[in-house]
């Protein structure tokens, strides 16, 4: 347990307290509300705590590779960087090994100009319910793929499962707004939404501000021929 990772039950405790209930109500409706609130919050911004760095897998001479897992599924536009290096290389994330991340339409244009262009794009495999990355040229079986990505929480069904949020009150009020809507208590739902949005706005302000003595850059940290992540 960290200062960010809480449990569904922790959120349910606050919900029950706010409603004046003497015991924690952990029925499935409330668990689902907490789960949806957790996912909603995660999708709002590319939060630092939803980023996983330097995941690796070995190439197999094909172009498509799964990003993330059922525990940490990638979110939309979640791929942040990708490198392809020889498995014998000590540093597998050197700039010379970086592949440019492009939009699918840009990929097609560049590929038609030069099918050896080192680039990749993310795509959703609906048949397998997972995000994948298409890499060109296809990594060889002697090459290692290293990538970083932002993930979003999978659906939570148990009270013991973790939810990640810098302020538990955000999730509690987001979930409670949904619960009130289900009870046709629209005024209370609106009140909880407003409180949640205020708390989120406060945290976004903190997240966007540099820490003490921290430098922020307003330029791209890499040179990618005018392409890449913006």
C-alpha positions as CSV (number, residue, x, y, z in Angstrom):
1,X,0.0,0.0,0.0
2,X,1.4,3.4,-0.9
3,X,0.1,7.0,-0.5
4,X,-1.6,6.6,-3.9
5,X,-2.8,3.0,-4.0
6,X,-6.0,2.6,-2.0
7,X,-8.6,-0.2,-2.0
8,X,-12.2,-0.1,-3.2
9,X,-13.2,-0.6,0.4
10,X,-11.4,2.5,1.4
11,X,-13.5,4.5,-1.0
12,X,-16.7,2.7,0.1
13,X,-15.9,3.7,3.7
14,X,-16.0,7.4,2.8
15,X,-19.2,6.9,0.8
16,X,-20.9,5.3,3.7
17,X,-19.6,8.0,6.1
18,X,-20.9,10.7,3.8
19,X,-24.3,9.1,3.7
20,X,-24.4,8.7,7.5
21,X,-24.4,4.9,7.4
22,X,-23.0,3.1,10.4
23,X,-21.5,0.2,8.4
24,X,-19.8,0.0,5.1
25,X,-22.2,-0.8,2.2
26,X,-20.2,-2.9,-0.2
27,X,-22.9,-4.1,-2.6
28,X,-22.1,-4.6,-6.3
29,X,-23.7,-1.3,-7.3
30,X,-21.4,0.7,-5.2
31,X,-18.3,-1.3,-6.2
32,X,-19.2,-0.7,-9.8
33,X,-19.6,3.0,-9.1
34,X,-16.1,3.1,-7.6
35,X,-14.6,1.2,-10.5
36,X,-16.1,3.6,-13.0
37,X,-15.0,6.6,-11.1
38,X,-11.4,5.2,-11.0
39,X,-11.4,4.7,-14.8
40,X,-13.0,8.1,-15.4
41,X,-10.3,9.8,-13.4
42,X,-7.5,7.9,-15.0
43,X,-8.6,8.9,-18.5
44,X,-8.7,12.6,-17.8
45,X,-5.0,13.3,-18.1
46,X,-1.7,11.5,-18.6
47,X,-1.0,11.2,-14.9
48,X,2.5,10.4,-13.8
49,X,1.3,7.5,-11.6
50,X,-0.4,5.8,-14.6
51,X,2.9,5.5,-16.6
52,X,4.9,2.3,-16.9
53,X,8.5,2.7,-18.2
54,X,10.8,0.4,-20.1
55,X,8.8,-2.7,-20.6
56,X,10.6,-5.3,-22.8
57,X,9.8,-8.1,-25.1
58,X,11.9,-9.9,-27.8
59,X,11.1,-9.5,-31.4
60,X,9.7,-12.4,-33.5
61,X,10.1,-11.1,-37.0
62,X,6.5,-9.9,-37.1
63,X,5.2,-6.3,-37.0
64,X,2.5,-6.4,-34.3
65,X,3.1,-6.6,-30.5
66,X,0.7,-6.3,-27.6
67,X,1.2,-3.3,-25.3
68,X,0.4,-3.7,-21.6
69,X,-1.5,-6.5,-19.9
70,X,-4.9,-7.3,-18.4
71,X,-3.6,-5.8,-15.1
72,X,-2.2,-2.7,-16.7
73,X,-4.0,-2.2,-20.0
74,X,-2.8,0.6,-22.2
75,X,-5.0,3.7,-22.6
76,X,-5.8,5.5,-25.9
77,X,-2.7,7.3,-27.1
78,X,-0.8,5.8,-24.3
79,X,2.4,4.8,-26.1
80,X,5.1,7.3,-25.3
81,X,8.3,5.9,-26.6
82,X,9.7,2.7,-28.3
83,X,13.2,1.4,-29.0
84,X,14.4,-1.6,-30.9
85,X,17.9,-2.8,-30.1
86,X,20.1,-5.9,-30.5
87,X,19.6,-8.2,-27.5
88,X,23.3,-8.0,-26.9
89,X,23.3,-4.2,-26.5
90,X,23.8,-3.0,-22.9
91,X,21.8,0.2,-23.3
92,X,18.6,-0.7,-25.1
93,X,17.1,2.8,-25.0
94,X,19.8,4.8,-26.8
95,X,18.5,7.6,-29.0
96,X,19.9,5.8,-32.1
97,X,17.5,3.0,-31.3
98,X,14.4,5.1,-30.9
99,X,11.5,4.6,-33.3
100,X,9.3,7.5,-34.2
101,X,5.6,7.2,-33.0
102,X,3.3,8.4,-35.8
103,X,-0.4,8.5,-36.6
104,X,-1.6,5.7,-38.9
105,X,-2.2,8.0,-41.8
106,X,1.3,9.5,-41.5
107,X,2.6,5.9,-41.3
108,X,1.1,5.1,-44.6
109,X,2.5,8.2,-46.3
110,X,6.0,7.6,-45.0
111,X,5.9,3.9,-45.7
112,X,5.0,4.5,-49.3
113,X,8.0,6.8,-49.6
114,X,10.4,4.4,-47.9
115,X,9.3,1.0,-46.5
116,X,12.4,0.9,-44.3
117,X,11.4,4.0,-42.3
118,X,11.9,3.3,-38.6
119,X,8.5,4.1,-37.1
120,X,5.5,2.7,-35.3
121,X,1.8,3.3,-34.5
122,X,-0.6,2.0,-31.9
123,X,-3.8,0.3,-32.8
124,X,-6.6,-1.5,-31.0
125,X,-7.2,-5.2,-31.6
126,X,-10.9,-5.5,-31.1
127,X,-10.9,-9.2,-31.6
128,X,-8.6,-9.7,-28.6
129,X,-9.6,-6.6,-26.6
130,X,-6.1,-5.3,-26.4
131,X,-3.9,-2.4,-27.6
132,X,-1.0,-3.3,-30.0
133,X,1.8,-1.5,-31.7
134,X,2.8,-2.0,-35.3
135,X,6.5,-1.6,-35.8
136,X,8.3,-1.0,-39.0
137,X,10.7,-2.6,-40.0
138,X,9.6,-5.8,-38.1
139,X,12.0,-6.5,-35.2
140,X,14.1,-9.6,-35.6
141,X,14.3,-12.5,-33.2
142,X,17.7,-11.1,-32.1
143,X,16.3,-7.7,-31.2
144,X,14.7,-6.4,-28.0
145,X,11.7,-4.1,-28.0
146,X,11.6,-1.6,-25.1
147,X,8.6,0.7,-24.7
148,X,6.8,3.0,-22.1
149,X,3.1,3.6,-21.9
150,X,0.2,5.1,-19.9
151,X,-2.3,2.6,-18.7
152,X,-5.9,2.8,-17.3
153,X,-7.4,0.7,-14.6
154,X,-9.3,-2.5,-15.5
155,X,-12.7,-3.0,-14.1
156,X,-12.8,-3.6,-10.3
157,X,-15.2,-6.2,-8.9
158,X,-13.7,-6.8,-5.4
159,X,-13.5,-4.6,-2.4
160,X,-9.9,-5.6,-1.8
161,X,-8.7,-4.5,-5.2
162,X,-6.6,-1.4,-5.6
163,X,-7.6,2.0,-7.0
164,X,-5.0,4.6,-7.7
165,X,-5.7,8.3,-7.0
166,X,-3.8,11.1,-5.3
167,X,-6.9,12.1,-3.4
168,X,-9.4,9.4,-2.2
169,X,-12.1,12.1,-1.8
170,X,-12.1,12.6,-5.6
171,X,-13.1,9.0,-6.2
172,X,-15.6,8.9,-3.3
173,X,-17.4,12.0,-4.7
174,X,-17.3,10.8,-8.3
175,X,-18.7,7.4,-7.3
176,X,-21.3,8.9,-4.9
177,X,-22.6,11.2,-7.7
178,X,-23.4,8.1,-9.8
179,X,-25.0,6.4,-6.8
180,X,-27.3,9.4,-6.2
181,X,-28.2,9.5,-9.9
182,X,-29.3,5.9,-9.6
183,X,-31.5,6.9,-6.7
184,X,-33.0,9.9,-8.7
185,X,-31.4,12.3,-6.3
186,X,-30.2,14.7,-9.0
187,X,-29.5,17.7,-6.8
188,X,-27.2,15.6,-4.6
189,X,-25.6,14.0,-7.6
190,X,-24.8,17.5,-9.1
191,X,-23.4,18.6,-5.7
192,X,-21.0,15.6,-5.6
193,X,-20.0,16.2,-9.2
194,X,-19.1,19.8,-8.5
195,X,-17.1,18.9,-5.4
196,X,-15.2,16.2,-7.4
197,X,-14.5,18.6,-10.2
198,X,-13.1,21.2,-7.8
199,X,-10.9,18.6,-6.2
200,X,-9.7,17.5,-9.6
201,X,-9.0,21.0,-10.7
202,X,-6.9,21.6,-7.6
203,X,-4.8,18.5,-8.2
204,X,-4.4,19.3,-11.9
205,X,-3.0,22.7,-10.9
206,X,-0.5,21.0,-8.6
207,X,0.4,18.4,-11.2
208,X,1.0,21.1,-13.8
209,X,3.2,23.3,-11.5
210,X,6.9,22.5,-11.2
211,X,8.1,21.3,-7.9
212,X,10.5,23.3,-5.8
213,X,13.7,23.8,-7.9
214,X,12.4,21.6,-10.7
215,X,12.9,22.8,-14.3
216,X,10.1,22.4,-16.8
217,X,10.7,22.3,-20.6
218,X,8.3,23.6,-23.2
219,X,10.2,22.0,-26.1
220,X,10.4,18.5,-27.4
221,X,13.1,16.5,-25.6
222,X,14.0,14.6,-28.7
223,X,14.6,15.2,-32.4
224,X,12.3,13.1,-34.5
225,X,12.3,14.7,-38.0
226,X,9.4,16.9,-37.1
227,X,7.3,13.9,-36.0
228,X,6.8,12.0,-32.8
229,X,4.8,12.8,-29.6
230,X,3.3,16.3,-29.2
